[in-house]
């Protein structure tokens, strides 16, 4: 699990570094016309800009979630659940690092065919972690049902 945290945090920070240093703020690079583009964006809040300007609040909530995740994950023996925690914690750490260093999160992935907030690699890792956690929970529930 710890290697996943380190890997996701490293990938996230590398991609954000590249966006901050090689794209102008607001610049967009079409990847799939009418569907997806890279856009250099900063977000001082959470998704859709909620809690904008509440940096300390967002950092505290994320740190609490990371600590709880680290504590709980140490008790987990299921490999898929530990992997899920690795992705989730690494993603959360990626956005915390941005808020601590820059005061805002660097976003870059923009889906253009719908009104959806621009997001980043840390957000993707968070979502992967949540999905894997639900899959492992369903898998575990099925195993318990079959054993009873």
N, C-alpha and C positions, 0 to 999 in steps of 0.2 A: 504494500500500500504506500509506503513512504517514497518509493521510487516513482510512483505515479504522481504523487504530490509534487515532487521535485521536477519531474518531466513536464507536467501541465503548467506549473508556475513558470518554468523556463521558456516554454513555447509561447505562452501568453506574453511574457515580458519582451521576448525577442520581436514578436509581431508588432506589439505596441511601439517598441523602439523604432522599428522600421517605418511605421506610419508617422510617428511624431517627427522623425528626422528626414524622411524622403518624400513626404507629401505636404503640401500647403494645407493649412486649416480650411476645411470646406471643399477641398479638391475632391472630385469624384473620378474614378477610373471604371468605365463600364467593363464588366466581365461577361455577362450575358445580357445583351441589349433588351430593355424592357422588363427584365426579371431581377437582375442582381448586379451590384456594383460595390467597389470599395470606395468609401467616403471617409475622409479624415474628419472626425467629429470628437468633441469633448462633452462629457455629461457630468455636471456637478451634483446630480441626483441619482435616483435609481431608474428603472424602466419607465419610459414615457416622461422622464424628468420629475417623477414624484419625489418628494423630499428634497427638492433642489435646494442647495445651499446648506443642507443639514449634514455636513461632512462628519462631524463628531458623532452624531447619532448613528449614521450609516457604518462608520468604522466600529463603534462599540457593538452594534448588533452583529456585524460580521465576525468580530473577534469572539463574541459569546458563542455564536454558531460554530466557529472553527474549534474552539476549546471543547465544547460539548461533543462535536464530531470526533475529535481526537480521543477523548475519554471513552466514548461509547465504542469506537472502532477497535480499541484495544481488547474489548471483551468479545468481539465477533470472531468466529472461527470460519464462517462460510467465505470462500474465496471471492465469489461474485460480490458479496456485500462489502468486503474489504476494498475491492477494486472500485465499487461505487463511491465509497467514502473517500478514496484517493482522488477521484475526479472532482467530487463536490468540494472537498477541502482545498485542493489545488486551485480550483476556479475562484473560490471565495478569497483565497489569499492573493490571487492576481489582482482583483479589484481593490482589495485593502492596500496593497503596495502602491497602486496608482493614487489612491486618495491620500495616503500618507506622504508620498513624494511630491505629487503634482497638485493635490487638492481637488482633483477631478479624475474621472475615468476616461481613458482613450477608447473610443469606439470606432469601428471601421466597416462592418458588414451591413450593407443596406439592401433589403429586399424592396424592389421598386414597384412591383405590380399590386401591392397592397399597402395600406397605411400601417406600418409596423416600425417600432423604434430601431434605430441603428444599434447594433450590438457588437460584442467583441469575443475573442477566443475564451476568456474566462467565463463569460456567460454560456458559451457552448459547453464547456467542461462541466459547469454547474448542472446544466440540463441533462447531459449524459449521465452524471452521477445520480440524479434523481430518477431517471428512467431505469438505470441499472438496479437501483435500490428497490423500486417497485417490482421489477422482474424477479429479483432475488426473494422478495417477500412473497410473491405469488408462488414461486417455485417451492419455497419452504412450507407454505401453507398446504400445497398439494402433497408434499412428502409427508407431512403430519397427518393429513386426511387419509392417505393410503396406509399409514402405519396403524391407524386406529380401527 
